[in-house]
């Protein structure tokens, strides 16, 4: 039997009573389970009498194990019976007496109740997209840069040049002066093919530890194609004017996507800010751990451990600010997740089979796997979460249409 003793916001105090006959049956099952695994001198494995096993393990230790087993068995039943959706819980009281039932009290952090603000009155301050001729010209210039060719020059190296060098050890490689380290760039600027330069090597403190004898084999510069009809045709455009029109339309599509993404972001942030909710601390801690895990993965790819990163922040006196920013970001993300969930509950959009299959295919492409592999990797629970994500996305888009 389970009952709610107190309820205050997300915190619910629950009392659970387990009848004596179930306690007895559970104790006997515990003993049998342990008897099959515990080695008792003088008996073959699993053949020692239960009383002998009980005496060997100790009554107090067994009763403690029994309490844990009974909580594990009955707690899920109790929260289902009471209609709770726990995110965390802890046992604060428990009472088990010989020949009687087992009683315990648990403090449950229940999934929070959420109330949305009046989102239909929102004014989203997002400027509509604008594609200017200056933006078109810049995009065309970027195209020229993309199709530029490196050509050798008989002159001294300049800031945007590319050098091909050979070190005293015989290693040959290119150097892009625009991206080179400052001390390397300084040593090579103004030099030409055939010159020999001593390039300094610095330690982590920026101190010179040695010099590398480096021969400049070749100096090359980027030669941009002319922005003419011939260049347009290499990009499968009918003419230069056609190329400009294509670039303009592409920029408009990009601007429109950016505009819609900005509106969605502004809407969700406004929705989350106005949300009436008391968030359980365990949800915030879980999101903080999630953010730290992602940071650890990013740092690992750079060859840095999370521990070393946090220690460096501590040495610079920036750890407290990092932790505060982490808490704020975790709360923001939890609030947005709760807002999306509540909005989908309110609008209740339908997801057609065609939409679901298209969403699955897009997700599979994003992960670089087949739809079948994605289904297998996610399993039923993962697929259900993914479908709910789609339903929430649809709810957000429906809300944005309402706002116009």
C-alpha positions, 0 to 999 in steps of 0.5 A: 500500500502506498500513500502521499504524506506531503506534496510541495511543488515538485517534492512529494513525500510517500509512505509505502507499506509492505505486508508481512507475508511479502516480506517473508517471501522476499527474505526466503528468496534472498536467502535462496539466491545467496545460498546458491552463490555463497561457499560454506565449508563442509557443503557443496555449492548451493547445498548448504541449509538456509539456516546455516547460510543465514548464520554465516552471513549474519542476520543484520546484514541480511535484513539490510539487504532485504530492505534494499531489495524490498525498496527496489521491488516496491518503489516502482509499483508505489509511484505507478499506483500514486500516478507519480513521474519521479526524476529522483528519490531517496528513502528518509525513513524505514522500519522493519521488525521481526514478523511484521511488515516493512514500512518506509518513507521516500522523498520523491522529486516528481516531474515538474508541473509546467504552465506556459506563458501567453505565447500567442501574444509574443512579439518576436523581434527578429528582422526579416532577411535582406540580400544586398548586391554587396552580399552578392559581390562578396559571395562571388569573390568567395567563389573566385577564392575557392577556384583560385590556383597557386602559381609560382612567382619570382619575387620576395614572399608576401603576407598571403603567399604560400611557400614550399620549404625544406628543413635541414633534416630533409623534410619538405612541406608547404607553409601558408604565411597567412596561417603561419605562427607569427615568429615563423611568418616573420622569419619567412616574409621578404625571402625568395626561392633559394634563400636559407633562413634560420626559423626559431622554435619556441617553447610553451612560454614563447621562449626560443629553444633552437633554430631550424635551418630552412631552405625556401624552394618555391614561392607561390601566390594565389591567382584568382580567375577573372569574373567573366563569362568563361568563369561562369560556364565553369560553374555550369551557369549559362552566363555571368548574369545567370551566375549572379542570379543563382548566387543571389537566389542561394543567398536568399534561401540561406537568409530565409533559413537563418531567419526561420531559425532565429525566429524559432530560437527567439520564440523558444527562449521567450517561451522558456523565460516566461515558463512557470515551473519549479525545476527539481535540482536533480534535473539541473544536475543531470543537465550539467553532467550532460554538458560536461560530458559534451565538453569532455568529448570536445576537449579530448579531440584536442588532446586535453582532459576535462580535469586539466581544463578545469585545473587551468581555469582554477589557476586563472581564477575563472573556475567559479565563473565557468561553474556559474555559466554552466548552471545558467546554461543547464537551466536554460536548456531544461526550461526550453525542453520543458517548454517544448514538451508542454507546447506539444501537449497543448497543440497536440500535432499529429505526425503522419507516417510519411513525415515520420519516415522522412524524419528517420531518413534525414536522421540516418543521413545525419549519422551516416547510417542506414535507416535500418541501422538507426532503428536497430541502434536506437531501439524502441525507446530511442525511436519513441524519443525521436518521434516525440522530438518530431512532434515537438518540432511540429508544435513549435512550427505551428506556434510560429505560424500562429504568430505570423 
